[in-house]
Amino acid sequence: MSSEKREGDEAREQNTPELLGSALGGAARKAGLDPTRDASTQKVVWSAIGGWRGVLESVLPSLAFVVVFTVQPEPLILALGVSVGLAAVFTIVRLVQKSPPSAALGGLIAAGAAAALALWTGRGADNFVPGLVTNAVYGTVFLVSALIGWSLIGIAAGFLMGEATAWRADKRKRRAFTLLGIAWAALFFARLAVQLPLYLSDQVTALGTLKLIMGLPLFAPLIAVTWLVVRALYPRESPQSTASRS
């Protein structure tokens, strides 16, 4: 019985990276981050951020909150209502157009939860608490996974490139994926380091402004770097080289 239990435990340990790789790889592929496809870096980054619609959905609700709160901080529900209302409009438009509503729906849920917290506490700064928590969690997960040799970037890339976890035996790939994981962790922790003091000092306008500045403008370049590194680690074979070997 003990041997059967050990075998079951080993099977679960082996399946966990595969399941995680499948989930991460599937999300990356859905976002347009598939290294097996022939696409320019600009096109990949644009696809990852969702194009103009993705930019508007991620920027406008927060921007509207900052602008309205700066001009009219009281009543707080006014700025929160405009922010949540915009997120709701984006979701409705996606539903009407029968396009995947996941991005806008996620933004609506996040905006609604943040607004509910801010209304409950009566502090405008609390509208940014979910973002602070997200940065802390993501930064920790990316950093820990990279330091223990199971970089989330490597797990996703391994699934997409069809080699599962074989990349861990390649020192070059393992080092690159570790550094990429640390780079992503640094992004999340940098946001936290800048924004948390502003939250604690209740500087709502500055907090909202820096959240926007440290959002897509930092996310997009890191997506590009990640894409270029993965493509360099898994170079596509040219038709000529394939024909010469056959």
Backbone hydrogen bonds, N-H to C=O, Kabsch-Sander energy under -0.5 kcal/mol:
donor,donor_aa,acceptor,acceptor_aa,energy
5,K,1,M,-2.0
6,R,2,S,-2.3
7,E,3,S,-2.4
8,G,4,E,-2.2
9,D,5,K,-2.5
10,E,6,R,-2.6
11,A,7,E,-2.2
12,R,8,G,-2.2
13,E,9,D,-2.3
14,Q,10,E,-2.2
15,N,11,A,-2.1
16,T,12,R,-2.0
18,E,14,Q,-0.8
19,L,15,N,-2.9
20,L,16,T,-2.7
21,G,17,P,-3.0
22,S,18,E,-2.4
23,A,19,L,-2.2
24,L,20,L,-2.9
25,G,21,G,-3.1
26,G,22,S,-2.3
27,A,23,A,-2.0
28,A,24,L,-2.5
29,R,25,G,-2.8
30,K,26,G,-2.2
31,A,27,A,-1.6
32,G,29,R,-1.2
33,L,28,A,-3.3
34,D,32,G,-1.0
37,R,34,D,-1.9
39,A,37,R,-1.1
44,V,40,S,-2.2
45,V,41,T,-2.6
46,W,42,Q,-2.4
47,S,43,K,-2.2
48,A,44,V,-2.5
49,I,45,V,-1.8
50,G,47,S,-0.9
51,G,46,W,-2.5
54,G,50,G,-1.9
55,V,51,G,-2.3
56,L,52,W,-2.6
57,E,53,R,-2.7
58,S,54,G,-1.9
59,V,55,V,-1.9
60,L,56,L,-2.0
63,L,59,V,-2.8
64,A,60,L,-3.3
65,F,61,P,-1.9
66,V,62,S,-2.3
67,V,63,L,-2.6
68,V,64,A,-2.7
69,F,65,F,-2.7
70,T,66,V,-2.2
71,V,67,V,-2.1
72,Q,68,V,-3.4
78,L,75,P,-1.6
79,A,75,P,-0.7
80,L,76,L,-2.0
81,G,77,I,-2.5
82,V,78,L,-2.0
83,S,79,A,-1.9
84,V,80,L,-2.7
85,G,81,G,-2.4
86,L,82,V,-2.1
87,A,83,S,-1.8
88,A,84,V,-2.3
89,V,85,G,-2.2
90,F,86,L,-2.3
91,T,87,A,-1.7
92,I,88,A,-2.5
93,V,89,V,-2.5
94,R,90,F,-2.0
95,L,91,T,-2.2
96,V,92,I,-2.7
97,Q,93,V,-2.3
98,K,95,L,-0.8
99,S,94,R,-2.2
105,L,101,P,-3.4
106,G,102,S,-2.6
107,G,103,A,-2.1
108,L,104,A,-2.4
109,I,105,L,-2.5
110,A,106,G,-2.4
111,A,107,G,-2.6
112,G,108,L,-2.6
113,A,109,I,-2.6
114,A,110,A,-2.4
115,A,111,A,-2.4
116,A,112,G,-2.4
117,L,113,A,-2.0
118,A,114,A,-2.4
119,L,115,A,-2.6
120,W,116,A,-2.0
121,T,117,L,-2.2
122,G,118,A,-2.5
123,R,118,A,-0.6
124,G,122,G,-0.5
126,D,123,R,-1.0
127,N,124,G,-1.7
128,F,125,A,-2.0
129,V,126,D,-1.2
132,L,128,F,-1.8
133,V,129,V,-2.6
134,T,130,P,-2.4
135,N,131,G,-2.3
136,A,132,L,-2.0
137,V,133,V,-2.6
138,Y,134,T,-2.9
139,G,135,N,-2.4
140,T,136,A,-1.9
141,V,137,V,-2.6
142,F,138,Y,-2.8
143,L,139,G,-2.2
144,V,140,T,-2.8
145,S,141,V,-2.4
146,A,142,F,-1.7
147,L,143,L,-2.5
148,I,144,V,-1.8
149,G,146,A,-1.2
150,W,145,S,-2.5
155,I,151,S,-2.3
156,A,152,L,-2.2
157,A,153,I,-2.6
158,G,154,G,-2.8
159,F,155,I,-1.6
160,L,156,A,-2.4
161,M,157,A,-2.6
162,G,159,F,-1.0
163,E,158,G,-2.1
164,A,158,G,-1.4
166,A,163,E,-2.8
168,R,165,T,-1.7
169,A,166,A,-1.7
170,D,167,W,-1.3
171,K,169,A,-0.7
174,R,170,D,-2.9
175,R,171,K,-2.4
176,A,172,R,-2.1
177,F,173,K,-2.9
178,T,174,R,-2.0
179,L,175,R,-2.3
180,L,176,A,-2.3
181,G,177,F,-2.3
182,I,178,T,-2.2
183,A,179,L,-2.3
184,W,180,L,-2.4
185,A,181,G,-2.2
186,A,182,I,-2.5
187,L,183,A,-1.7
188,F,184,W,-2.0
189,F,185,A,-2.6
190,A,186,A,-2.3
191,R,187,L,-2.0
192,L,188,F,-1.9
193,A,189,F,-2.8
194,V,190,A,-1.9
195,Q,191,R,-2.8
196,L,192,L,-2.4
198,L,194,V,-0.7
199,Y,195,Q,-2.2
200,L,196,L,-2.7
201,S,197,P,-1.7
202,D,199,Y,-1.3
203,Q,198,L,-2.7
204,V,202,D,-1.3
207,L,203,Q,-2.4
208,G,204,V,-2.8
209,T,205,T,-2.3
210,L,206,A,-2.5
211,K,207,L,-1.9
212,L,208,G,-1.6
213,I,209,T,-2.1
214,M,210,L,-2.5
215,G,212,L,-1.2
218,L,215,G,-1.3
219,F,215,G,-2.4
220,A,216,L,-2.6
222,L,218,L,-1.3
223,I,219,F,-2.0
224,A,220,A,-2.1
225,V,221,P,-2.4
226,T,222,L,-2.5
227,W,223,I,-2.6
228,L,224,A,-2.4
229,V,225,V,-2.4
230,V,226,T,-2.4
231,R,227,W,-2.4
232,A,228,L,-1.9
233,L,229,V,-2.1
234,Y,230,V,-1.7
242,T,238,S,-2.0
243,A,239,P,-2.2
244,S,240,Q,-2.2
245,R,241,S,-1.4
246,S,242,T,-1.4
